[in-house]
Amino acid sequence: MDIPLRTYVTTQARSVPLRYSRTWDAGVCSIAEARDAVADLLAKVRPALGRRPLQDAQLVVSELVTNAARHAPGPCALRLELLGGALRVSVTDTSRKPPRRRPPDPGRVGGHGLHLVAMVSRGLEVTWLPQGKRVSATVPLFAAEAG
């Protein structure tokens, strides 16, 4: 089920968060669609963001969606929400196995994604659901939020 990108009207000093969500029922998560959704959502942020926050957010969404596609059978879902000066990325899948960081190995191809997510976000959270889990990370978008 697709939920279209929603834009919310900013009123004077108060604004309502921008949100996006998408479910892939066929179990084939689209990493490219997820990265595009991040770009579309963050293009609405004012003041406009620099290139680095967009790249960090796209990296996080790519890694989390890739892990869901690679390690979890069945449907998966993506939720993006702009909260203050940060983007909350949540990916839901059907696997009961927790994400696992592999020991660092510069000679290995692959297996570095969760280390990268931890470097550019405020950590990784796992919420257990009746039929799987939700993995979330919060990506700071402005220097003051990264602190």
N, CA, C and O of each residue as an XYZ file, in Angstrom:
588
protein
N       0.839     -1.170      0.000
C       0.000      0.000      0.000
C       0.888      1.238      0.000
O       1.788      1.360      0.831
N       0.642      2.138     -0.912
C       1.398      3.385     -0.982
C       0.645      4.486     -0.272
O      -0.574      4.612     -0.392
N       1.388      5.274      0.465
C       0.829      6.486      1.051
C       1.614      7.619      0.443
O       2.828      7.692      0.636
N       0.967      8.504     -0.286
C       1.703      9.532     -1.009
C       2.441     10.487     -0.078
O       2.085     10.667      1.086
N       3.475     11.085     -0.637
C       4.227     12.105      0.083
C       3.269     13.226      0.427
O       2.555     13.739     -0.434
N       3.263     13.601      1.692
C       2.347     14.647      2.135
C       3.142     15.890      2.493
O       4.167     15.807      3.171
N       2.683     17.006      2.051
C       3.275     18.257      2.490
C       2.297     18.929      3.417
O       1.085     18.891      3.204
N       2.826     19.533      4.429
C       2.000     20.190      5.416
C       2.254     21.688      5.373
O       3.374     22.135      5.128
N       1.227     22.437      5.607
C       1.314     23.882      5.541
C       2.001     24.416      6.798
O       1.680     24.014      7.916
N       2.937     25.313      6.596
C       3.590     25.965      7.714
C       2.762     27.175      8.097
O       2.392     27.982      7.244
N       2.472     27.299      9.383
C       1.692     28.432      9.849
C       2.529     29.251     10.809
O       2.988     28.741     11.832
N       2.723     30.478     10.495
C       3.499     31.431     11.287
C       4.716     30.763     11.907
O       5.583     30.300     11.166
N       4.823     30.690     13.233
C       6.014     30.153     13.875
C       5.914     28.646     14.098
O       6.859     28.038     14.600
N       4.807     28.044     13.740
C       4.591     26.624     13.985
C       4.525     25.849     12.687
O       3.900     26.296     11.725
N       5.159     24.700     12.652
C       5.037     23.880     11.456
C       4.742     22.441     11.853
O       5.128     21.985     12.930
N       4.065     21.749     10.981
C       3.727     20.350     11.186
C       4.783     19.532     10.459
O       5.169     19.892      9.346
N       5.263     18.442     11.052
C       6.329     17.655     10.428
C       5.952     17.132      9.046
O       4.792     16.819      8.776
N       6.948     17.044      8.188
C       6.786     16.408      6.893
C       6.957     14.907      7.097
O       7.814     14.471      7.866
N       6.140     14.125      6.406
C       6.179     12.670      6.560
C       6.049     11.986      5.205
O       5.532     12.549      4.240
N       6.540     10.749      5.172
C       6.395      9.896      3.999
C       6.348      8.462      4.498
O       7.062      8.117      5.440
N       5.533      7.630      3.895
C       5.584      6.209      4.200
C       5.260      5.406      2.951
O       4.533      5.846      2.060
N       5.830      4.215      2.925
C       5.652      3.330      1.772
C       5.772      1.896      2.251
O       6.635      1.582      3.071
N       4.914      1.026      1.748
C       4.996     -0.403      2.036
C       5.168     -1.146      0.727
O       4.479     -0.873     -0.255
N       6.086     -2.079      0.725
C       6.285     -2.962     -0.418
C       5.708     -4.316     -0.023
O       6.344     -5.075      0.708
N       4.502     -4.620     -0.507
C       3.821     -5.856     -0.133
C       4.449     -7.088     -0.767
O       4.361     -8.181     -0.209
N       5.069     -6.930     -1.903
C       5.642     -8.070     -2.615
C       6.927     -8.569     -1.960
O       7.466     -9.599     -2.363
N       7.415     -7.859     -0.970
C       8.636     -8.280     -0.309
C       9.891     -7.839     -1.026
O      10.993     -8.213     -0.626
N       9.750     -7.058     -2.072
C      10.907     -6.547     -2.788
C      10.990     -5.051     -2.520
O      10.337     -4.249     -3.187
N      11.796     -4.694     -1.543
C      11.954     -3.289     -1.191
C      12.791     -2.602     -2.265
O      13.776     -3.166     -2.743
N      12.409     -1.407     -2.640
C      13.143     -0.667     -3.654
C      14.052      0.369     -2.998
O      13.589      1.377     -2.464
N      15.334      0.103     -3.050
C      16.307      1.002     -2.450
C      16.326      2.332     -3.198
O      16.431      3.392     -2.580
N      16.225      2.279     -4.505
C      16.222      3.511     -5.308
C      14.999      4.370     -4.966
O      15.122      5.586     -4.823
N      13.823      3.751     -4.832
C      12.623      4.500     -4.454
C      12.782      5.124     -3.070
O      12.343      6.251     -2.838
N      13.406      4.395     -2.160
C      13.613      4.904     -0.804
C      14.538      6.117     -0.823
O      14.264      7.107     -0.145
N      15.620      6.058     -1.580
C      16.538      7.204     -1.689
C      15.843      8.398     -2.337
O      16.033      9.538     -1.914
N      15.038      8.134     -3.363
C      14.293      9.218     -4.020
C      13.296      9.857     -3.061
O      13.106     11.073     -3.081
N      12.658      9.043     -2.220
C      11.700      9.581     -1.249
C      12.398     10.514     -0.264
O      11.849     11.553      0.104
N      13.605     10.148      0.164
C      14.373     11.017      1.057
C      14.668     12.337      0.362
O      14.480     13.401      0.951
N      15.126     12.281     -0.879
C      15.447     13.507     -1.620
C      14.212     14.385     -1.797
O      14.285     15.600     -1.618
N      13.077     13.776     -2.148
C      11.839     14.545     -2.338
C      11.387     15.203     -1.038
O      10.990     16.368     -1.027
N      11.449     14.450      0.053
C      11.025     14.994      1.342
C      11.953     16.116      1.798
O      11.487     17.178      2.210
N      13.250     15.890      1.728
C      14.205     16.898      2.209
C      14.269     18.124      1.306
O      14.735     19.178      1.739
N      13.812     18.010      0.066
C      13.755     19.180     -0.821
C      12.734     20.202     -0.311
O      12.783     21.371     -0.695
N      11.826     19.771      0.539
C      10.803     20.668      1.079
C      11.248     21.377      2.357
O      10.543     22.257      2.850
N      12.407     21.005      2.897
C      12.906     21.596      4.135
C      13.379     23.021      3.876
O      14.062     23.291      2.888
N      13.008     23.925      4.773
C      13.459     25.313      4.708
C      14.029     25.703      6.057
O      13.388     25.457      7.078
N      15.196     26.295      6.100
C      16.037     26.637      4.970
C      16.547     25.377      4.276
O      16.635     24.307      4.878
N      16.875     25.529      3.007
C      17.334     24.398      2.202
C      18.579     23.773      2.823
O      19.425     24.463      3.391
N      18.666     22.474      2.702
C      19.795     21.737      3.258
C      20.978     21.739      2.291
O      20.816     21.924      1.085
N      22.148     21.533      2.840
C      23.329     21.323      2.015
C      23.336     19.898      1.483
O      22.434     19.109      1.761
N      24.359     19.591      0.722
C      24.468     18.277      0.101
C      24.746     17.166      1.127
O      24.213     16.064      0.998
N      25.564     17.443      2.127
C      25.981     16.417      3.085
C      24.817     15.819      3.884
O      24.738     14.595      3.988
N      23.910     16.625      4.455
C      22.787     16.016      5.189
C      21.921     15.118      4.301
O      21.445     14.074      4.748
N      21.718     15.524      3.048
C      20.952     14.699      2.114
C      21.674     13.381      1.868
O      21.054     12.318      1.891
N      22.972     13.446      1.636
C      23.740     12.218      1.397
C      23.728     11.309      2.622
O      23.593     10.093      2.488
N      23.869     11.888      3.813
C      23.829     11.081      5.036
C      22.474     10.386      5.181
O      22.409      9.198      5.495
N      21.397     11.133      4.950
C      20.048     10.563      5.074
C      19.829      9.466      4.036
O      19.239      8.431      4.346
N      20.294      9.682      2.817
C      20.144      8.658      1.779
C      20.989      7.422      2.090
O      20.574      6.300      1.800
N      22.155      7.618      2.672
C      22.984      6.487      3.074
C      22.260      5.645      4.126
O      22.216      4.420      4.018
N      21.699      6.293      5.129
C      20.998      5.574      6.195
C      19.811      4.803      5.629
O      19.638      3.624      5.936
N      18.993      5.452      4.807
C      17.825      4.762      4.260
C      18.262      3.617      3.352
O      17.642      2.554      3.361
N      19.319      3.816      2.571
C      19.817      2.745      1.698
C      20.249      1.528      2.503
O      19.910      0.394      2.162
N      20.992      1.766      3.560
C      21.491      0.654      4.379
C      20.359     -0.088      5.078
O      20.338     -1.319      5.086
N      19.417      0.646      5.664
C      18.335     -0.015      6.389
C      17.399     -0.778      5.455
O      16.967     -1.884      5.779
N      17.084     -0.192      4.297
C      16.214     -0.882      3.337
C      16.944     -2.076      2.725
O      16.338     -3.125      2.505
N      18.232     -1.927      2.450
C      19.018     -3.045      1.915
C      19.020     -4.212      2.895
O      18.839     -5.361      2.492
N      19.223     -3.924      4.179
C      19.220     -5.000      5.176
C      17.875     -5.702      5.224
O      17.826     -6.928      5.326
N      16.782     -4.950      5.152
C      15.451     -5.568      5.152
C      15.276     -6.445      3.913
O      14.765     -7.561      4.011
N      15.693     -5.953      2.760
C      15.540     -6.716      1.525
C      16.405     -7.979      1.537
O      15.995     -9.025      1.034
N      17.576     -7.875      2.103
C      18.530     -8.986      2.082
C      18.240    -10.047      3.154
O      18.445    -11.237      2.914
N      17.768     -9.626      4.326
C      17.702    -10.556      5.451
C      16.294    -10.896      5.926
O      16.142    -11.725      6.823
N      15.268    -10.288      5.359
C      13.908    -10.531      5.859
C      12.988    -10.944      4.714
O      12.884    -10.232      3.715
N      12.324    -12.087      4.854
C      11.357    -12.462      3.826
C      10.086    -11.633      3.984
O       9.777    -11.156      5.075
N       9.369    -11.471      2.904
C       8.069    -10.819      3.003
C       8.102     -9.319      2.869
O       9.116     -8.731      2.491
N       6.973     -8.707      3.185
C       6.825     -7.265      2.983
C       7.738     -6.455      3.903
O       8.177     -6.924      4.953
N       8.004     -5.237      3.475
C       8.748     -4.301      4.315
C       8.140     -2.914      4.111
O       7.422     -2.665      3.143
N       8.450     -2.024      5.049
C       7.864     -0.685      4.991
C       8.909      0.344      5.377
O       9.828      0.065      6.147
N       8.749      1.532      4.831
C       9.632      2.661      5.111
C       8.786      3.803      5.629
O       7.717      4.091      5.090
N       9.264      4.449      6.670
C       8.615      5.663      7.182
C       9.691      6.703      7.401
O      10.715      6.434      8.029
N       9.452      7.896      6.878
C      10.337      9.034      7.058
C       9.545     10.125      7.753
O       8.393     10.386      7.406
N      10.163     10.757      8.728
C       9.483     11.851      9.416
C      10.509     12.900      9.810
O      11.521     12.605     10.447
N      10.219     14.129      9.415
C      11.075     15.243      9.782
C      10.639     15.735     11.148
O       9.506     16.181     11.328
N      11.547     15.651     12.109
C      11.266     16.067     13.482
C      12.285     17.103     13.883
O      13.448     16.775     14.115
N      11.867     18.349     13.969
C      12.817     19.409     14.298
C      13.888     19.484     13.230
O      13.587     19.633     12.046
N      15.122     19.380     13.645
C      16.228     19.448     12.696
C      16.809     18.101     12.354
O      17.997     17.997     12.050
N      15.979     17.049     12.397
C      16.470     15.701     12.120
C      15.443     14.908     11.330
O      14.247     15.200     11.367
N      15.927     13.904     10.616
C      15.060     12.997      9.866
C      15.051     11.651     10.571
O      16.100     11.042     10.783
N      13.868     11.195     10.930
C      13.702      9.879     11.555
C      13.400      8.887     10.437
O      12.408      9.034      9.723
N      14.252      7.880     10.287
C      14.102      6.841      9.273
C      13.738      5.552      9.986
O      14.463      5.117     10.880
N      12.624      4.933      9.606
C      12.206      3.662     10.205
C      11.886      2.674      9.098
O      11.161      2.988      8.154
N      12.437      1.474      9.228
C      12.183      0.404      8.273
C      11.637     -0.789      9.046
O      12.246     -1.247     10.013
N      10.485     -1.286      8.610
C       9.836     -2.423      9.238
C       9.985     -3.629      8.320
O       9.788     -3.533      7.109
N      10.337     -4.772      8.919
C      10.436     -6.001      8.128
C       9.889     -7.168      8.936
O       9.448     -6.984     10.070
N       9.914     -8.362      8.365
C       9.304     -9.536      8.991
C      10.296    -10.414      9.738
O       9.898    -11.444     10.283
N      11.548    -10.054      9.782
C      12.553    -10.874     10.448
C      12.529    -10.649     11.964
O      12.329     -9.527     12.429
N      12.732    -11.712     12.716
C      12.828    -11.604     14.175
C      14.288    -11.485     14.620
O      14.563    -11.346     15.812
N      15.217    -11.540     13.676
C      16.631    -11.432     14.027
C      17.022     -9.963     14.143
O      16.662     -9.155     13.287
N      17.758     -9.613     15.197
C      18.193     -8.219     15.338
C      19.281     -7.884     14.319
O      20.003     -8.768     13.857
N      19.392     -6.608     13.976
C      20.503     -6.214     13.104
C      21.810     -6.506     13.843
O      21.888     -6.346     15.061
N      22.819     -6.929     13.113
C      24.078     -7.309     13.738
C      25.231     -6.599     13.036
O      25.424     -6.719     11.826
N      25.986     -5.857     13.838
C      27.189     -5.228     13.297
C      28.290     -6.274     13.253
O      28.594     -6.926     14.252
N      28.870     -6.417     12.092
C      29.987     -7.338     11.953
C      31.259     -6.641     12.398
O      31.364     -5.419     12.291
N      32.223     -7.395     12.894
C      33.484     -6.764     13.291
C      34.107     -6.026     12.111
O      34.052     -6.505     10.978
N      34.701     -4.856     12.373
C      35.326     -4.108     11.279
C      36.391     -4.944     10.566
O      37.199     -5.619     11.204
N      36.377     -4.887      9.261
C      37.369     -5.588      8.441
C      37.526     -4.811      7.147
O      36.726     -4.972      6.224
N      38.571     -3.952      7.067
C      38.744     -3.130      5.876
C      38.927     -3.937      4.592
O      38.714     -3.417      3.496
N      39.317     -5.196      4.721
C      39.515     -6.027      3.533
C      38.253     -6.701      3.036
O      38.250     -7.283      1.951
N      37.182     -6.635      3.808
C      35.936     -7.299      3.441
C      35.080     -6.381      2.571
O      34.976     -5.180      2.823
N      34.481     -6.960      1.561
C      33.517     -6.228      0.748
C      32.147     -6.442      1.383
O      31.699     -7.578      1.540
N      31.489     -5.353      1.744
C      30.171     -5.447      2.361
C      30.255     -5.660      3.863
O      31.326     -5.909      4.415
N      29.103     -5.558      4.508
C      29.024     -5.776      5.938
C      29.423     -4.578      6.784
O      29.666     -4.720      7.982
N      29.492     -3.398      6.172
C      29.891     -2.187      6.898
C      28.728     -1.227      7.120
O      28.902     -0.175      7.736
N      27.556     -1.576      6.630
C      26.423     -0.654      6.625
C      26.004     -0.142      7.986
O      25.778      1.057      8.148
N      25.896     -1.021      8.969
C      25.437     -0.568     10.282
C      26.480      0.315     10.968
O      26.125      1.184     11.764
N      27.753      0.102     10.668
C      28.792      0.999     11.188
C      28.606      2.398     10.592
O      28.723      3.401     11.296
N      28.316      2.453      9.299
C      28.094      3.746      8.640
C      26.853      4.437      9.202
O      26.863      5.644      9.447
N      25.796      3.674      9.403
C      24.572      4.245      9.975
C      24.868      4.847     11.345
O      24.428      5.957     11.648
N      25.609      4.120     12.166
C      25.947      4.622     13.499
C      26.795      5.893     13.432
O      26.680      6.760     14.298
N      27.637      6.007     12.420
C      28.501      7.189     12.296
C      27.734      8.448     11.944
O      28.079      9.527     12.425
N      26.699      8.342     11.116
C      26.009      9.542     10.628
C      24.653      9.779     11.276
O      23.968     10.748     10.949
N      24.264      8.905     12.187
C      22.966      9.079     12.846
C      23.157      9.098     14.362
O      24.265      8.958     14.880
N      22.048      9.275     15.038
C      22.053      9.246     16.501
C      21.760      7.837     17.000
O      20.968      7.654     17.925
N      22.383      6.864     16.402
C      22.219      5.493     16.864
C      21.107      4.750     16.162
O      20.392      5.289     15.317
N      20.989      3.502     16.539
C      20.053      2.579     15.928
C      19.133      2.048     17.021
O      19.599      1.658     18.092
N      17.834      2.030     16.755
C      16.862      1.496     17.701
C      16.114      0.355     17.039
O      15.779      0.424     15.856
N      15.854     -0.695     17.805
C      15.064     -1.812     17.301
C      13.823     -1.937     18.171
O      13.917     -1.995     19.397
N      12.664     -1.977     17.533
C      11.391     -2.173     18.219
C      10.823     -3.496     17.728
O      10.603     -3.678     16.531
N      10.586     -4.412     18.651
C      10.047     -5.719     18.278
C       8.541     -5.605     18.075
O       7.829     -5.001     18.877
N       8.082     -6.197     16.990
C       6.671     -6.178     16.618
C       6.146     -7.610     16.611
O       6.944     -8.547     16.601
N       4.827     -7.808     16.616
C       4.285     -9.178     16.616
C       4.813    -10.044     15.469
O       4.980    -11.253     15.631
N       5.072     -9.433     14.321
C       5.550    -10.218     13.186
C       6.785     -9.586     12.573
O       6.819     -9.334     11.368
N       7.793     -9.327     13.381
C       9.027     -8.770     12.858
C       9.587     -7.684     13.745
O       9.521     -7.766     14.971
N      10.136     -6.667     13.113
C      10.761     -5.583     13.867
C      10.737     -4.296     13.063
O      10.501     -4.292     11.855
N      10.990     -3.201     13.775
C      11.177     -1.895     13.152
C      12.556     -1.404     13.589
O      12.863     -1.352     14.780
N      13.371     -1.050     12.614
C      14.706     -0.517     12.871
C      14.667      0.961     12.514
O      14.270      1.333     11.409
N      15.087      1.810     13.467
C      15.005      3.257     13.272
C      16.330      3.919     13.577
O      17.093      3.470     14.432
N      16.584      4.994     12.860
C      17.752      5.841     13.099
C      17.329      7.286     12.865
O      16.461      7.559     12.036
N      17.941      8.201     13.594
C      17.641      9.621     13.453
C      18.877     10.318     12.911
O      19.951     10.266     13.512
N      18.712     10.970     11.769
C      19.823     11.627     11.083
C      19.727     13.136     11.307
O      18.755     13.758     10.878
N      20.722     13.735     11.975
C      20.714     15.200     12.141
C      20.884     15.875     10.778
O      21.671     15.429      9.943
N      20.134     16.951     10.572
C      20.197     17.646      9.282
C      20.925     18.976      9.349
O      21.330     19.517      8.321
N      21.092     19.496     10.533
C      21.776     20.772     10.710
C      22.897     20.585     11.714
O      22.797     19.733     12.597
N      23.951     21.357     11.597
C      25.134     21.213     12.459
C      24.776     21.263     13.939
O      25.334     20.503     14.729
N      23.862     22.137     14.329
C      23.483     22.275     15.740
C      22.811     21.009     16.251
O      22.900     20.703     17.440
N      22.134     20.261     15.367
C      21.450     19.045     15.764
C      22.410     17.878     15.889
O      22.115     16.912     16.593
N      23.544     17.948     15.225
C      24.493     16.836     15.227
C      25.190     16.703     16.559
O      25.576     15.601     16.948
N      25.365     17.835     17.285
C      26.090     17.918     18.526
C      25.982     16.770     19.409
O      26.573     16.764     20.489
